[in-house]
Amino acid sequence: MDRSSLSVSRDLVSILGEKGERIVLSSRQTLPQTPSDDDSAALQLQLTLDRIEAALGRLDAGEYGLCLSCGGQIGYVRLDQDPSRALCGRCAAR
Ligand SMILES: [Zn+2]
């Protein structure tokens, strides 16, 4: 992991507030502690950051909360559980 991705993660936390912080923290909690697992840990964090950045992109485009598959509304409960979700419950269950 390099300093720039740490800084990106801090910026996203400040943008998304508590929920973003919860996402980043929960991804860190699952990170393996042994040095040999650094690569997979970095990959997991990168995937989380990618999801958050994609959600921020949809926010900018005015499409946040809309399902990428069917275009329907993503339920509030789903977004409350994970604000970076891109699919509604029906499409995610497919
Ligand atoms: Zn859908």
Backbone and ligand atoms as CSV (ligand in chain L), in Angstrom:
chain,resi,resn,atom,element,x,y,z
A,1,MET,N,N,0.846,-1.194,0.000
A,1,MET,CA,C,0.000,0.000,0.000
A,1,MET,C,C,0.879,1.241,0.000
A,2,ASP,N,N,0.522,2.232,-0.791
A,2,ASP,CA,C,1.320,3.443,-0.818
A,2,ASP,C,C,0.572,4.589,-0.136
A,3,ARG,N,N,1.265,5.698,0.034
A,3,ARG,CA,C,0.673,6.819,0.753
A,3,ARG,C,C,-0.525,7.422,0.021
A,4,SER,N,N,-0.489,7.383,-1.314
A,4,SER,CA,C,-1.578,8.028,-2.042
A,4,SER,C,C,-2.896,7.307,-1.820
A,5,SER,N,N,-2.877,5.963,-1.725
A,5,SER,CA,C,-4.151,5.286,-1.506
A,5,SER,C,C,-4.648,5.521,-0.088
A,6,LEU,N,N,-3.745,5.675,0.860
A,6,LEU,CA,C,-4.174,6.022,2.218
A,6,LEU,C,C,-4.840,7.374,2.221
A,7,SER,N,N,-4.263,8.316,1.497
A,7,SER,CA,C,-4.818,9.658,1.460
A,7,SER,C,C,-6.175,9.661,0.760
A,8,VAL,N,N,-6.316,8.881,-0.317
A,8,VAL,CA,C,-7.605,8.756,-0.984
A,8,VAL,C,C,-8.635,8.225,-0.006
A,9,SER,N,N,-8.241,7.200,0.756
A,9,SER,CA,C,-9.180,6.600,1.694
A,9,SER,C,C,-9.629,7.617,2.727
A,10,ARG,N,N,-8.730,8.459,3.210
A,10,ARG,CA,C,-9.118,9.487,4.175
A,10,ARG,C,C,-10.074,10.499,3.542
A,11,ASP,N,N,-9.795,10.885,2.296
A,11,ASP,CA,C,-10.680,11.834,1.613
A,11,ASP,C,C,-12.086,11.259,1.477
A,12,LEU,N,N,-12.167,9.987,1.111
A,12,LEU,CA,C,-13.478,9.371,0.928
A,12,LEU,C,C,-14.218,9.294,2.240
A,13,VAL,N,N,-13.508,9.026,3.320
A,13,VAL,CA,C,-14.155,8.979,4.629
A,13,VAL,C,C,-14.739,10.349,4.951
A,14,SER,N,N,-13.993,11.408,4.651
A,14,SER,CA,C,-14.504,12.731,4.976
A,14,SER,C,C,-15.699,13.076,4.092
A,15,ILE,N,N,-15.745,12.556,2.873
A,15,ILE,CA,C,-16.861,12.825,1.978
A,15,ILE,C,C,-18.088,12.028,2.395
A,16,LEU,N,N,-17.888,10.752,2.662
A,16,LEU,CA,C,-19.025,9.888,2.962
A,16,LEU,C,C,-19.408,9.909,4.429
A,17,GLY,N,N,-18.551,10.454,5.279
A,17,GLY,CA,C,-18.869,10.523,6.686
A,17,GLY,C,C,-18.847,9.158,7.337
A,18,GLU,N,N,-19.716,9.003,8.321
A,18,GLU,CA,C,-19.679,7.793,9.145
A,18,GLU,C,C,-19.809,6.523,8.333
A,19,LYS,N,N,-20.693,6.519,7.341
A,19,LYS,CA,C,-20.937,5.273,6.614
A,19,LYS,C,C,-19.713,4.881,5.799
A,20,GLY,N,N,-19.075,5.869,5.177
A,20,GLY,CA,C,-17.863,5.582,4.427
A,20,GLY,C,C,-16.784,5.062,5.351
A,21,GLU,N,N,-16.721,5.665,6.527
A,21,GLU,CA,C,-15.715,5.229,7.479
A,21,GLU,C,C,-15.969,3.789,7.892
A,22,ARG,N,N,-17.254,3.456,8.045
A,22,ARG,CA,C,-17.585,2.101,8.449
A,22,ARG,C,C,-17.157,1.103,7.372
A,23,ILE,N,N,-17.336,1.481,6.100
A,23,ILE,CA,C,-16.922,0.594,5.017
A,23,ILE,C,C,-15.422,0.381,5.042
A,24,VAL,N,N,-14.684,1.489,5.158
A,24,VAL,CA,C,-13.230,1.381,5.135
A,24,VAL,C,C,-12.754,0.600,6.350
A,25,LEU,N,N,-13.342,0.904,7.520
A,25,LEU,CA,C,-12.921,0.203,8.727
A,25,LEU,C,C,-13.246,-1.278,8.632
A,26,SER,N,N,-14.425,-1.629,8.129
A,26,SER,CA,C,-14.776,-3.045,8.089
A,26,SER,C,C,-13.874,-3.782,7.114
A,27,SER,N,N,-13.427,-3.106,6.050
A,27,SER,CA,C,-12.516,-3.780,5.137
A,27,SER,C,C,-11.154,-3.959,5.806
A,28,ARG,N,N,-10.776,-3.006,6.639
A,28,ARG,CA,C,-9.490,-3.139,7.334
A,28,ARG,C,C,-9.535,-4.257,8.371
A,29,GLN,N,N,-10.688,-4.412,9.014
A,29,GLN,CA,C,-10.786,-5.431,10.059
A,29,GLN,C,C,-10.586,-6.826,9.488
A,30,THR,N,N,-10.926,-6.994,8.208
A,30,THR,CA,C,-10.781,-8.320,7.626
A,30,THR,C,C,-9.400,-8.516,7.002
A,31,LEU,N,N,-8.562,-7.475,7.048
A,31,LEU,CA,C,-7.253,-7.596,6.431
A,31,LEU,C,C,-6.387,-8.554,7.239
A,32,PRO,N,N,-5.768,-9.482,6.573
A,32,PRO,CA,C,-4.864,-10.415,7.266
A,32,PRO,C,C,-3.672,-9.657,7.845
A,33,GLN,N,N,-3.141,-10.157,8.933
A,33,GLN,CA,C,-2.070,-9.457,9.633
A,33,GLN,C,C,-0.673,-9.907,9.190
A,34,THR,N,N,-0.582,-11.056,8.552
A,34,THR,CA,C,0.741,-11.563,8.200
A,34,THR,C,C,1.255,-10.879,6.936
A,35,PRO,N,N,2.553,-10.569,6.913
A,35,PRO,CA,C,3.135,-9.856,5.763
A,35,PRO,C,C,2.904,-10.567,4.441
A,36,SER,N,N,2.857,-11.894,4.434
A,36,SER,CA,C,2.701,-12.621,3.180
A,36,SER,C,C,1.339,-12.363,2.545
A,37,ASP,N,N,0.386,-11.847,3.350
A,37,ASP,CA,C,-0.950,-11.579,2.824
A,37,ASP,C,C,-1.136,-10.120,2.418
A,38,ASP,N,N,-0.052,-9.361,2.402
A,38,ASP,CA,C,-0.160,-7.941,2.077
A,38,ASP,C,C,-0.826,-7.710,0.722
A,39,ASP,N,N,-0.491,-8.542,-0.252
A,39,ASP,CA,C,-1.029,-8.336,-1.585
A,39,ASP,C,C,-2.545,-8.465,-1.603
A,40,SER,N,N,-3.068,-9.509,-0.955
A,40,SER,CA,C,-4.516,-9.685,-0.967
A,40,SER,C,C,-5.183,-8.609,-0.124
A,41,ALA,N,N,-4.524,-8.166,0.940
A,41,ALA,CA,C,-5.080,-7.096,1.761
A,41,ALA,C,C,-5.182,-5.814,0.948
A,42,ALA,N,N,-4.121,-5.506,0.211
A,42,ALA,CA,C,-4.125,-4.306,-0.620
A,42,ALA,C,C,-5.193,-4.415,-1.698
A,43,LEU,N,N,-5.358,-5.611,-2.239
A,43,LEU,CA,C,-6.361,-5.822,-3.276
A,43,LEU,C,C,-7.768,-5.599,-2.710
A,44,GLN,N,N,-8.019,-6.139,-1.533
A,44,GLN,CA,C,-9.332,-5.955,-0.907
A,44,GLN,C,C,-9.627,-4.482,-0.686
A,45,LEU,N,N,-8.641,-3.751,-0.176
A,45,LEU,CA,C,-8.847,-2.332,0.083
A,45,LEU,C,C,-9.074,-1.585,-1.221
A,46,GLN,N,N,-8.307,-1.966,-2.251
A,46,GLN,CA,C,-8.464,-1.309,-3.545
A,46,GLN,C,C,-9.868,-1.551,-4.107
A,47,LEU,N,N,-10.378,-2.772,-3.949
A,47,LEU,CA,C,-11.718,-3.077,-4.445
A,47,LEU,C,C,-12.760,-2.236,-3.714
A,48,THR,N,N,-12.570,-2.073,-2.403
A,48,THR,CA,C,-13.488,-1.251,-1.624
A,48,THR,C,C,-13.433,0.194,-2.097
A,49,LEU,N,N,-12.215,0.696,-2.311
A,49,LEU,CA,C,-12.066,2.076,-2.772
A,49,LEU,C,C,-12.688,2.247,-4.153
A,50,ASP,N,N,-12.514,1.261,-5.015
A,50,ASP,CA,C,-13.109,1.334,-6.353
A,50,ASP,C,C,-14.621,1.453,-6.257
A,51,ARG,N,N,-15.218,0.667,-5.354
A,51,ARG,CA,C,-16.668,0.704,-5.191
A,51,ARG,C,C,-17.131,2.063,-4.688
A,52,ILE,N,N,-16.379,2.631,-3.742
A,52,ILE,CA,C,-16.760,3.926,-3.191
A,52,ILE,C,C,-16.593,5.013,-4.244
A,53,GLU,N,N,-15.480,4.935,-4.993
A,53,GLU,CA,C,-15.263,5.937,-6.039
A,53,GLU,C,C,-16.345,5.855,-7.110
A,54,ALA,N,N,-16.767,4.630,-7.440
A,54,ALA,CA,C,-17.834,4.478,-8.427
A,54,ALA,C,C,-19.132,5.094,-7.894
A,55,ALA,N,N,-19.387,4.894,-6.604
A,55,ALA,CA,C,-20.594,5.468,-6.002
A,55,ALA,C,C,-20.528,6.995,-6.031
A,56,LEU,N,N,-19.343,7.545,-5.759
A,56,LEU,CA,C,-19.187,9.002,-5.798
A,56,LEU,C,C,-19.381,9.526,-7.221
A,57,GLY,N,N,-18.929,8.754,-8.202
A,57,GLY,CA,C,-19.119,9.135,-9.599
A,57,GLY,C,C,-20.604,9.180,-9.944
A,58,ARG,N,N,-21.370,8.200,-9.432
A,58,ARG,CA,C,-22.814,8.187,-9.685
A,58,ARG,C,C,-23.480,9.364,-8.971
A,59,LEU,N,N,-22.947,9.712,-7.798
A,59,LEU,CA,C,-23.476,10.861,-7.060
A,59,LEU,C,C,-23.304,12.132,-7.896
A,60,ASP,N,N,-22.098,12.302,-8.456
A,60,ASP,CA,C,-21.818,13.472,-9.300
A,60,ASP,C,C,-22.725,13.505,-10.520
A,61,ALA,N,N,-23.017,12.319,-11.078
A,61,ALA,CA,C,-23.815,12.240,-12.296
A,61,ALA,C,C,-25.313,12.317,-12.004
A,62,GLY,N,N,-25.670,12.410,-10.728
A,62,GLY,CA,C,-27.082,12.471,-10.371
A,62,GLY,C,C,-27.776,11.129,-10.490
A,63,GLU,N,N,-26.989,10.049,-10.507
A,63,GLU,CA,C,-27.563,8.709,-10.673
A,63,GLU,C,C,-27.404,7.862,-9.426
A,64,TYR,N,N,-27.004,8.497,-8.333
A,64,TYR,CA,C,-26.787,7.735,-7.110
A,64,TYR,C,C,-28.113,7.156,-6.615
A,65,GLY,N,N,-28.075,5.886,-6.186
A,65,GLY,CA,C,-29.284,5.245,-5.661
A,65,GLY,C,C,-30.096,4.546,-6.733
A,66,LEU,N,N,-29.633,4.647,-7.999
A,66,LEU,CA,C,-30.324,3.944,-9.080
A,66,LEU,C,C,-29.562,2.675,-9.427
A,67,CYS,N,N,-30.300,1.599,-9.641
A,67,CYS,CA,C,-29.706,0.307,-9.959
A,67,CYS,C,C,-29.011,0.363,-11.328
A,68,LEU,N,N,-27.759,-0.113,-11.374
A,68,LEU,CA,C,-27.013,-0.104,-12.631
A,68,LEU,C,C,-27.594,-1.094,-13.634
A,69,SER,N,N,-28.306,-2.095,-13.146
A,69,SER,CA,C,-28.820,-3.122,-14.043
A,69,SER,C,C,-30.191,-2.753,-14.609
A,70,CYS,N,N,-31.157,-2.422,-13.733
A,70,CYS,CA,C,-32.527,-2.187,-14.207
A,70,CYS,C,C,-32.917,-0.713,-14.156
A,71,GLY,N,N,-32.096,0.139,-13.512
A,71,GLY,CA,C,-32.410,1.560,-13.450
A,71,GLY,C,C,-33.418,1.921,-12.377
A,72,GLY,N,N,-33.883,0.915,-11.624
A,72,GLY,CA,C,-34.835,1.181,-10.551
A,72,GLY,C,C,-34.156,1.736,-9.307
A,73,GLN,N,N,-34.953,2.146,-8.357
A,73,GLN,CA,C,-34.416,2.680,-7.111
A,73,GLN,C,C,-33.802,1.554,-6.266
A,74,ILE,N,N,-32.606,1.828,-5.739
A,74,ILE,CA,C,-32.029,0.915,-4.756
A,74,ILE,C,C,-32.641,1.279,-3.413
A,75,GLY,N,N,-33.139,0.295,-2.695
A,75,GLY,CA,C,-33.842,0.562,-1.441
A,75,GLY,C,C,-32.971,1.274,-0.411
A,76,TYR,N,N,-33.641,2.094,0.395
A,76,TYR,CA,C,-32.924,2.841,1.427
A,76,TYR,C,C,-32.179,1.900,2.366
A,77,VAL,N,N,-32.808,0.787,2.715
A,77,VAL,CA,C,-32.181,-0.147,3.660
A,77,VAL,C,C,-30.874,-0.680,3.083
A,78,ARG,N,N,-30.900,-0.997,1.767
A,78,ARG,CA,C,-29.678,-1.509,1.135
A,78,ARG,C,C,-28.580,-0.456,1.136
A,79,LEU,N,N,-28.939,0.787,0.843
A,79,LEU,CA,C,-27.929,1.847,0.822
A,79,LEU,C,C,-27.454,2.163,2.232
A,80,ASP,N,N,-28.344,1.983,3.205
A,80,ASP,CA,C,-27.950,2.235,4.590
A,80,ASP,C,C,-26.939,1.179,5.043
A,81,GLN,N,N,-27.135,-0.042,4.576
A,81,GLN,CA,C,-26.197,-1.122,4.930
A,81,GLN,C,C,-24.849,-0.905,4.249
A,82,ASP,N,N,-24.900,-0.454,2.991
A,82,ASP,CA,C,-23.672,-0.241,2.228
A,82,ASP,C,C,-23.934,0.829,1.166
A,83,PRO,N,N,-23.517,2.077,1.445
A,83,PRO,CA,C,-23.804,3.201,0.518
A,83,PRO,C,C,-23.173,3.044,-0.851
A,84,SER,N,N,-22.234,2.105,-1.004
A,84,SER,CA,C,-21.581,1.962,-2.308
A,84,SER,C,C,-22.296,0.934,-3.183
A,85,ARG,N,N,-23.430,0.409,-2.744
A,85,ARG,CA,C,-24.140,-0.604,-3.540
A,85,ARG,C,C,-24.619,-0.031,-4.865
A,86,ALA,N,N,-24.506,-0.865,-5.920
A,86,ALA,CA,C,-24.849,-0.406,-7.266
A,86,ALA,C,C,-26.039,-1.142,-7.855
A,87,LEU,N,N,-26.555,-2.144,-7.121
A,87,LEU,CA,C,-27.672,-2.926,-7.650
A,87,LEU,C,C,-28.825,-2.928,-6.650
A,88,CYS,N,N,-30.061,-2.967,-7.171
A,88,CYS,CA,C,-31.219,-3.114,-6.298
A,88,CYS,C,C,-31.263,-4.556,-5.781
A,89,GLY,N,N,-32.083,-4.802,-4.792
A,89,GLY,CA,C,-32.148,-6.123,-4.178
A,89,GLY,C,C,-32.506,-7.205,-5.176
A,90,ARG,N,N,-33.434,-6.877,-6.090
A,90,ARG,CA,C,-33.890,-7.874,-7.051
A,90,ARG,C,C,-32.762,-8.277,-8.000
A,91,CYS,N,N,-32.021,-7.283,-8.520
A,91,CYS,CA,C,-30.932,-7.596,-9.446
A,91,CYS,C,C,-29.766,-8.278,-8.714
A,92,ALA,N,N,-29.498,-7.854,-7.478
A,92,ALA,CA,C,-28.390,-8.453,-6.723
A,92,ALA,C,C,-28.674,-9.915,-6.433
A,93,ALA,N,N,-29.965,-10.291,-6.356
A,93,ALA,CA,C,-30.322,-11.669,-6.012
A,93,ALA,C,C,-30.284,-12.584,-7.229
A,94,ARG,N,N,-30.138,-12.005,-8.408
A,94,ARG,CA,C,-30.134,-12.834,-9.617
A,94,ARG,C,C,-28.912,-13.732,-9.697
L,1,ZN,ZN,ZN,-32.151,-3.588,-10.435
